[in-house]
Amino acid sequence: MTKPSRLTLWGVGTSRTLRAHWALIELGLDYATQPIRTRTLTMENPAFLALHPRGKIPVLVDGDLVVSESPAIVTYLAETYCSGATHLIPETPWARARYFEWISFISMELDATSLYVLRRHVDLYETYGEAPAANNTAREYFLRMIQSAVPALPSKGDFLLGQDFSGADILMISCLNFSDRFDFTLPAEITAYRERVSARPTYQAALKANNP
């Protein structure tokens, strides 16, 4: 295990910042939080914009390294600070392929293509405009994609990769949380999976850290 430098996480209050807090807590890392929130004046903090001119959260600072995009942050932490039984990312090529398959599916098909369309045109319609057809299509697509995930759930083990909790579970639970605001009815298998993972004490600690 690499000895951690002083880690700082910029961002709280969103499903994507939850991912970074959860990974840090799962790995037992000490870190400082800069509690800036999206679409508030705190996002105009000059120190933050100097680190990340795109102005999006979360952003992780690890010494001289600045990492944005929550899947990249979770994967970086998993690969850099694994210890003992806590890895968050598999070691074998086969299992790593499954890990990257899941995080790509979650990030693109569930989050970007479905939920973030609803985020823009339902939650933020005053900024991005109303788009009923796009909203309906996004809802239908999310339901189709989450149903398609059911047969991919391992037959043994509580997690997306079977017996081992990973960063893919962090991303999936955060997306399922985000879907709640749009009143989706999830497949029973996905609901059961969610309940198992959400019972982790580290998840409860991450919720608290993400909403100080």
C-alpha positions in Angstrom: 0.0 0.0 0.0 1.3 3.4 -0.9 1.4 5.8 2.0 -1.2 8.5 1.5 -0.3 12.1 1.1 -2.7 14.7 2.3 -5.9 14.0 0.3 -8.5 16.7 -0.3 -11.9 16.2 -1.9 -13.8 19.1 -3.3 -17.5 18.7 -3.4 -20.5 17.5 -1.4 -24.2 17.0 -1.9 -24.6 15.1 -5.1 -24.7 11.4 -6.2 -21.4 11.9 -7.9 -19.6 13.4 -4.9 -21.0 10.6 -2.8 -19.0 8.1 -4.9 -15.7 9.8 -4.0 -16.5 10.1 -0.3 -17.6 6.5 -0.2 -14.4 5.2 -1.8 -12.2 7.2 0.5 -14.1 6.0 3.6 -14.2 2.4 2.3 -10.4 2.5 2.0 -10.0 4.0 5.4 -8.2 7.1 4.2 -7.9 10.4 6.0 -8.9 13.3 3.9 -10.1 16.9 4.1 -13.3 18.0 2.5 -13.9 21.3 0.8 -17.7 21.5 1.0 -18.6 23.3 -2.2 -22.0 22.5 -3.7 -23.0 22.5 -7.3 -24.9 25.5 -8.7 -24.1 27.7 -5.7 -21.7 30.6 -5.2 -19.2 28.3 -3.5 -18.4 26.9 -7.0 -16.8 30.2 -7.8 -14.1 29.7 -5.2 -10.9 30.9 -7.1 -8.8 28.1 -5.5 -11.2 25.5 -6.9 -11.4 27.0 -10.4 -7.6 27.2 -10.5 -7.5 23.5 -9.8 -10.4 22.6 -12.2 -11.4 25.2 -14.7 -14.3 23.1 -15.9 -15.9 23.8 -12.6 -17.4 20.4 -11.9 -17.4 18.4 -8.7 -16.1 16.1 -7.4 -12.4 16.9 -7.7 -9.7 14.9 -5.7 -6.3 16.4 -4.9 -3.6 14.0 -3.9 -0.4 15.9 -3.6 0.4 17.3 -7.0 -2.2 15.2 -8.7 -5.7 16.6 -9.5 -8.3 14.1 -10.6 -11.9 14.9 -11.7 -14.8 12.7 -12.9 -16.1 10.4 -10.2 -15.4 7.0 -12.0 -11.8 8.1 -12.5 -11.5 9.2 -8.8 -13.0 5.9 -7.5 -10.7 3.8 -9.8 -7.6 5.9 -8.9 -8.2 5.5 -5.2 -8.9 1.8 -5.7 -5.7 1.2 -7.6 -3.5 3.4 -5.4 -4.6 2.8 -1.9 -5.9 -0.8 -1.7 -5.0 -2.6 1.6 -5.7 -6.1 2.9 -9.0 -7.3 1.8 -10.1 -3.9 0.7 -9.3 -3.5 -3.0 -12.4 -1.9 -4.7 -10.9 -3.1 -8.1 -10.0 -6.7 -9.0 -6.6 -7.8 -9.8 -7.2 -10.5 -12.5 -7.7 -9.4 -16.1 -11.1 -11.2 -16.3 -12.5 -9.6 -13.2 -11.0 -6.2 -14.2 -12.8 -6.5 -17.5 -16.1 -7.0 -15.7 -15.3 -4.1 -13.4 -14.7 -1.7 -16.3 -17.8 -3.1 -18.1 -20.0 -2.3 -15.2 -18.6 1.2 -14.5 -18.9 2.0 -18.3 -22.5 0.8 -18.4 -23.4 2.7 -15.2 -21.7 5.9 -16.2 -23.0 6.0 -19.8 -26.2 4.1 -20.1 -27.8 4.8 -16.7 -26.3 8.1 -15.7 -25.4 10.2 -18.7 -27.8 8.9 -21.3 -30.8 8.5 -19.0 -30.7 10.1 -15.6 -28.8 13.3 -16.6 -31.3 14.0 -19.3 -34.0 14.0 -16.7 -31.8 16.1 -14.4 -31.5 18.7 -17.0 -35.1 18.8 -18.4 -37.0 18.0 -15.2 -35.0 19.4 -12.3 -33.4 22.2 -14.3 -35.9 22.9 -17.0 -35.7 26.6 -16.4 -32.1 26.5 -17.5 -32.1 23.8 -20.1 -35.7 24.0 -21.3 -38.6 21.6 -21.3 -38.3 18.5 -23.4 -41.2 16.1 -22.8 -40.2 13.8 -25.6 -36.6 13.5 -24.4 -37.8 12.9 -20.9 -40.1 10.1 -21.9 -37.4 8.5 -24.0 -34.9 8.8 -21.1 -37.3 7.2 -18.6 -38.0 4.3 -21.0 -34.4 3.8 -21.7 -33.4 3.8 -18.0 -36.0 1.2 -17.3 -34.9 -1.0 -20.2 -31.2 -0.7 -19.2 -31.8 -1.4 -15.5 -33.9 -4.4 -16.4 -31.0 -5.6 -18.7 -28.7 -5.5 -15.7 -30.7 -8.1 -13.8 -29.4 -11.2 -15.8 -25.9 -9.8 -15.4 -26.1 -9.9 -11.6 -23.8 -12.7 -10.3 -25.7 -15.8 -9.1 -23.3 -16.0 -6.1 -22.3 -13.1 -3.9 -23.9 -9.9 -2.8 -22.2 -7.5 -5.3 -21.9 -6.8 -9.0 -18.6 -8.8 -9.1 -19.9 -11.6 -6.9 -18.3 -12.0 -3.5 -16.2 -8.8 -3.6 -17.5 -5.3 -3.1 -16.0 -2.9 -5.6 -16.1 0.6 -7.1 -18.7 -0.6 -9.5 -21.1 -1.1 -6.5 -20.3 2.5 -5.4 -21.3 3.8 -8.8 -24.4 1.6 -9.1 -25.8 2.6 -5.7 -25.2 6.3 -6.3 -27.2 6.0 -9.6 -30.0 4.1 -8.0 -30.2 6.8 -5.3 -30.3 9.5 -8.1 -33.1 7.6 -9.8 -35.3 7.9 -6.7 -36.1 11.6 -7.5 -37.8 10.5 -10.8 -40.0 7.8 -9.2 -38.8 4.8 -11.0 -40.0 1.3 -9.9 -36.9 -0.8 -9.9 -36.8 -4.6 -10.6 -37.1 -6.6 -7.4 -33.6 -8.1 -8.0 -32.1 -4.6 -8.2 -34.0 -3.5 -5.1 -32.7 -6.5 -3.1 -29.1 -5.8 -4.3 -29.5 -2.2 -3.3 -30.7 -3.1 0.2 -27.8 -5.5 0.7 -25.1 -2.9 -0.3 -26.8 0.0 1.5 -26.5 -1.8 4.8 -22.8 -1.3 4.8 -21.6 1.0 7.6 -19.2 2.6 5.2 -22.2 3.6 3.0 -23.9 5.3 6.0 -20.7 7.1 6.8 -20.4 8.3 3.2 -23.9 9.6 3.2 -23.1 11.7 6.3 -19.8 12.9 4.9 -21.5 13.9 1.6 -24.2 15.9 3.5 -22.3 17.8 6.2 
